[in-house]
C-alpha cells in the first residue's frame, strides 16, 4: 500500500536523492530546503512504501488561481506501479482545495510515458517551449488542465 502525504523538511534528503537519480540536471539540495522553508507558494507530496521509504514526489507552486507542477519523480525500482499517477492526483486534489482553476506543466517532447499519463489525467497540449531543457536543449511540451 502506498501512502501519499505532505512533504516535510525532514524528507528533503530522500526527495533530493530521487531527483538526482531521475533527472540529468537535478535541483540542488538547497533548492529543496528553500522550497520547504521559505517558498510560500510551494506544495509537495511524497509517496511512501509499506516500509516508510519515500519512493516518489511531486512538487507544485500555487499562485492565486493557478498551479505549476515543478517536478514529479518516482524511483526507477518503483515505476510502473501507478505511483506517478497517484502523486499527480494528490497534487490536483490539493490544488482544487486551494481554489486553483488551472494546472500546467512542462514535459520533455521525448517523454511519451509522462505525456500519456498527463493526457489520462485530462491535460491538453498548450504549446512548445523551444530549447527549454538546459542539458540537451530539448523542447518542452506545455500541458494544462482545468480543475
KAVENMO-V469026 format. One record per pair of residues at least 24 apart in sequence whose C-alpha atoms are under 10 Angstrom apart, sorted by the first residue. I is the first residue (numbers start at 1). J is the second residue. D is the distance in Angstrom with one decimal. If there is no record, write none. Layout:
i->I j->J d->D
i->I j->J d->D
This chain:
i->1 j->48 d->8.6
i->1 j->49 d->6.5
i->1 j->50 d->6.0
i->1 j->51 d->9.7
i->2 j->46 d->9.9
i->2 j->47 d->6.3
i->2 j->48 d->5.6
i->2 j->49 d->5.0
i->2 j->50 d->6.6
i->2 j->51 d->9.7
i->2 j->52 d->9.1
i->2 j->53 d->10.0
i->2 j->54 d->9.7
i->2 j->55 d->9.2
i->2 j->81 d->9.9
i->2 j->83 d->7.8
i->2 j->86 d->8.9
i->3 j->46 d->8.1
i->3 j->47 d->5.6
i->3 j->48 d->5.1
i->3 j->49 d->6.6
i->3 j->50 d->7.9
i->3 j->52 d->8.4
i->3 j->53 d->9.9
i->3 j->54 d->9.3
i->3 j->83 d->9.9
i->3 j->86 d->9.5
i->3 j->87 d->9.9
i->4 j->45 d->6.6
i->4 j->46 d->5.7
i->4 j->47 d->4.6
i->4 j->48 d->6.4
i->4 j->49 d->9.2
i->4 j->54 d->9.5
i->4 j->56 d->9.3
i->4 j->57 d->9.0
i->4 j->83 d->9.3
i->4 j->86 d->7.8
i->4 j->87 d->7.1
i->4 j->90 d->7.4
i->4 j->91 d->10.0
i->5 j->44 d->8.5
i->5 j->45 d->5.5
i->5 j->46 d->5.6
i->5 j->47 d->6.7
i->5 j->48 d->8.1
i->5 j->57 d->9.5
i->5 j->87 d->9.3
i->5 j->90 d->8.5
i->6 j->43 d->7.7
i->6 j->44 d->6.0
i->6 j->45 d->4.6
i->6 j->46 d->6.2
i->6 j->47 d->9.0
i->6 j->57 d->9.5
i->6 j->58 d->9.8
i->6 j->90 d->9.5
i->6 j->91 d->9.7
i->6 j->94 d->9.8
i->7 j->36 d->8.0
i->7 j->43 d->7.9
i->7 j->44 d->5.3
i->7 j->45 d->5.2
i->7 j->46 d->5.6
i->7 j->47 d->9.0
i->7 j->54 d->9.8
i->7 j->57 d->8.2
i->7 j->58 d->9.1
i->7 j->59 d->9.1
i->8 j->33 d->9.7
i->8 j->36 d->6.8
i->8 j->37 d->9.2
i->8 j->43 d->9.9
i->8 j->44 d->8.3
i->8 j->45 d->8.9
i->8 j->46 d->9.0
i->9 j->33 d->6.8
i->9 j->34 d->9.5
i->9 j->35 d->9.0
i->9 j->36 d->5.7
i->9 j->37 d->7.2
i->10 j->36 d->9.4
i->11 j->36 d->9.5
i->11 j->46 d->8.4
i->11 j->53 d->9.9
i->11 j->54 d->7.9
i->11 j->57 d->10.0
i->12 j->36 d->8.0
i->14 j->46 d->9.9
i->14 j->53 d->8.4
i->14 j->54 d->6.5
i->14 j->55 d->8.4
i->14 j->56 d->9.2
i->14 j->57 d->9.7
i->15 j->46 d->8.0
i->15 j->47 d->10.0
i->15 j->54 d->7.2
i->15 j->55 d->8.2
i->15 j->56 d->7.3
i->15 j->57 d->6.7
i->15 j->58 d->9.4
i->15 j->73 d->8.8
i->15 j->74 d->9.5
i->15 j->75 d->9.8
i->16 j->57 d->9.7
i->17 j->54 d->9.9
i->17 j->55 d->9.9
i->17 j->75 d->9.1
i->18 j->54 d->8.7
i->18 j->55 d->7.4
i->18 j->56 d->7.0
i->18 j->57 d->8.2
i->18 j->72 d->9.7
i->18 j->73 d->6.8
i->18 j->74 d->6.8
i->18 j->75 d->5.9
i->18 j->76 d->8.8
i->19 j->56 d->9.0
i->19 j->57 d->8.8
i->19 j->71 d->8.5
i->19 j->72 d->8.5
i->19 j->73 d->6.6
i->19 j->74 d->8.5
i->19 j->75 d->8.7
i->20 j->73 d->9.8
i->21 j->73 d->9.1
i->21 j->74 d->9.3
i->21 j->75 d->7.5
i->21 j->76 d->8.1
i->22 j->72 d->9.3
i->22 j->73 d->6.5
i->22 j->74 d->7.6
i->22 j->75 d->7.3
i->22 j->76 d->7.7
i->23 j->71 d->9.8
i->23 j->73 d->8.5
i->23 j->135 d->9.7
i->24 j->133 d->9.6
i->24 j->134 d->9.4
i->24 j->135 d->6.7
i->24 j->136 d->9.3
i->25 j->133 d->8.6
i->25 j->134 d->7.7
i->25 j->135 d->6.4
i->25 j->136 d->9.9
i->26 j->71 d->9.8
i->27 j->71 d->9.4
i->32 j->59 d->9.8
i->35 j->59 d->9.1
i->35 j->60 d->9.8
i->35 j->61 d->9.4
i->41 j->67 d->9.2
i->41 j->68 d->9.9
i->42 j->67 d->9.7
i->42 j->68 d->9.5
i->42 j->69 d->9.7
i->42 j->70 d->9.1
i->43 j->67 d->9.7
i->43 j->69 d->9.5
i->43 j->70 d->9.7
i->43 j->91 d->8.2
i->43 j->94 d->8.5
i->43 j->95 d->9.0
i->44 j->69 d->9.6
i->44 j->70 d->9.4
i->44 j->71 d->9.3
i->44 j->72 d->9.6
i->44 j->87 d->9.4
i->44 j->90 d->9.6
i->44 j->91 d->7.7
i->44 j->94 d->9.6
i->45 j->72 d->9.5
i->45 j->86 d->9.9
i->45 j->87 d->6.7
i->45 j->88 d->8.9
i->45 j->90 d->7.3
i->45 j->91 d->6.9
i->45 j->94 d->9.3
i->46 j->72 d->9.7
i->46 j->73 d->9.7
i->46 j->74 d->9.5
i->46 j->83 d->9.9
i->46 j->86 d->9.9
i->46 j->87 d->7.2
i->46 j->90 d->9.4
i->46 j->91 d->10.0
i->47 j->74 d->8.5
i->47 j->83 d->7.3
i->47 j->84 d->8.9
i->47 j->86 d->8.3
i->47 j->87 d->6.9
i->47 j->90 d->9.9
i->48 j->83 d->9.6
i->49 j->78 d->9.3
i->55 j->79 d->9.2
i->55 j->83 d->8.5
i->55 j->84 d->10.0
i->56 j->83 d->7.2
i->56 j->84 d->7.4
i->56 j->86 d->9.8
i->56 j->87 d->7.7
i->57 j->83 d->9.1
i->57 j->84 d->8.0
i->57 j->86 d->9.9
i->57 j->87 d->6.6
i->57 j->88 d->9.1
i->57 j->91 d->9.9
i->58 j->84 d->8.1
i->58 j->86 d->9.7
i->58 j->87 d->5.9
i->58 j->88 d->6.9
i->58 j->89 d->10.0
i->58 j->90 d->8.8
i->58 j->91 d->7.1
i->59 j->87 d->9.2
i->59 j->88 d->9.3
i->59 j->91 d->7.8
i->60 j->88 d->10.0
i->60 j->91 d->7.5
i->60 j->92 d->9.7
i->60 j->94 d->9.9
i->60 j->95 d->8.9
i->60 j->103 d->9.2
i->60 j->104 d->9.5
i->60 j->105 d->9.1
i->61 j->95 d->9.2
i->61 j->103 d->9.6
i->62 j->94 d->9.5
i->62 j->95 d->7.1
i->62 j->98 d->8.0
i->62 j->99 d->9.5
i->62 j->100 d->7.5
i->62 j->102 d->10.0
i->62 j->103 d->8.9
i->63 j->95 d->10.0
i->63 j->98 d->9.7
i->63 j->100 d->8.3
i->64 j->98 d->8.8
i->64 j->99 d->8.2
i->64 j->100 d->7.1
i->64 j->101 d->9.3
i->65 j->95 d->8.8
i->65 j->96 d->9.3
i->65 j->98 d->8.1
i->65 j->99 d->6.3
i->65 j->100 d->4.2
i->65 j->101 d->5.5
i->65 j->102 d->6.9
i->65 j->103 d->8.9
i->66 j->95 d->8.1
i->66 j->96 d->9.7
i->66 j->98 d->9.5
i->66 j->99 d->8.5
i->66 j->100 d->5.1
i->66 j->101 d->5.9
i->66 j->102 d->4.9
i->66 j->103 d->5.7
i->66 j->104 d->7.9
i->66 j->146 d->9.4
i->66 j->147 d->9.4
i->67 j->91 d->9.2
i->67 j->92 d->8.7
i->67 j->94 d->9.9
i->67 j->95 d->6.7
i->67 j->96 d->9.4
i->67 j->98 d->9.7
i->67 j->99 d->9.9
i->67 j->100 d->6.6
i->67 j->101 d->8.1
i->67 j->102 d->6.2
i->67 j->103 d->4.5
i->67 j->104 d->6.3
i->67 j->105 d->8.6
i->67 j->144 d->9.5
i->67 j->145 d->9.9
i->67 j->147 d->9.8
i->68 j->95 d->9.7
i->68 j->102 d->8.6
i->68 j->103 d->5.7
i->68 j->104 d->5.0
i->68 j->105 d->5.7
i->68 j->106 d->8.9
i->68 j->144 d->9.1
i->69 j->103 d->7.3
i->69 j->104 d->6.2
i->69 j->105 d->5.1
i->69 j->106 d->7.9
i->69 j->144 d->9.9
i->70 j->104 d->9.3
i->70 j->105 d->7.1
i->70 j->106 d->8.3
i->71 j->105 d->8.6
i->71 j->106 d->9.1
i->71 j->107 d->9.6
i->72 j->114 d->9.6
i->82 j->117 d->9.3
i->84 j->114 d->8.7
i->84 j->117 d->8.3
i->84 j->118 d->9.9
i->85 j->114 d->9.5
i->85 j->117 d->6.8
i->85 j->118 d->8.4
i->85 j->120 d->9.1
i->85 j->121 d->8.1
i->88 j->117 d->9.2
i->88 j->118 d->8.5
i->88 j->121 d->8.3
i->89 j->121 d->7.9
i->92 j->121 d->9.4
i->92 j->145 d->9.6
i->92 j->147 d->7.4
i->93 j->147 d->8.8
i->95 j->147 d->8.1
i->96 j->146 d->10.0
i->96 j->147 d->6.5
i->99 j->147 d->9.0
i->100 j->146 d->8.9
i->100 j->147 d->7.0
i->101 j->145 d->8.5
i->101 j->146 d->5.8
i->101 j->147 d->5.0
i->102 j->144 d->6.9
i->102 j->145 d->5.7
i->102 j->146 d->4.6
i->102 j->147 d->5.5
i->103 j->143 d->8.4
i->103 j->144 d->5.5
i->103 j->145 d->5.4
i->103 j->146 d->6.6
i->103 j->147 d->7.0
i->104 j->142 d->7.1
i->104 j->143 d->5.5
i->104 j->144 d->4.1
i->104 j->145 d->6.5
i->104 j->146 d->9.0
i->105 j->140 d->9.3
i->105 j->141 d->8.3
i->105 j->142 d->5.8
i->105 j->143 d->5.5
i->105 j->144 d->6.5
i->105 j->145 d->9.3
i->106 j->132 d->8.8
i->106 j->133 d->9.9
i->106 j->139 d->9.3
i->106 j->140 d->5.6
i->106 j->141 d->5.5
i->106 j->142 d->4.6
i->106 j->143 d->6.3
i->106 j->144 d->8.9
i->107 j->132 d->9.5
i->107 j->133 d->9.5
i->107 j->138 d->10.0
i->107 j->139 d->8.5
i->107 j->140 d->5.2
i->107 j->141 d->5.3
i->107 j->142 d->6.6
i->107 j->143 d->7.7
i->108 j->132 d->8.5
i->108 j->133 d->7.8
i->108 j->138 d->6.8
i->108 j->139 d->6.2
i->108 j->140 d->4.6
i->108 j->141 d->6.1
i->108 j->142 d->9.0
i->109 j->138 d->7.3
i->109 j->139 d->6.0
i->109 j->140 d->5.5
i->109 j->141 d->5.5
i->109 j->142 d->9.2
i->110 j->138 d->8.3
i->110 j->139 d->8.6
i->110 j->140 d->8.7
i->110 j->141 d->9.2
i->111 j->140 d->9.5
i->111 j->141 d->9.5
i->115 j->141 d->8.7
i->115 j->143 d->8.5
i->118 j->143 d->7.9
i->118 j->144 d->8.8
i->118 j->145 d->8.9
i->119 j->143 d->8.7
i->119 j->144 d->9.4
i->119 j->145 d->9.1
i->121 j->145 d->8.2
i->122 j->146 d->8.1
i->122 j->147 d->9.2
i->123 j->147 d->9.9
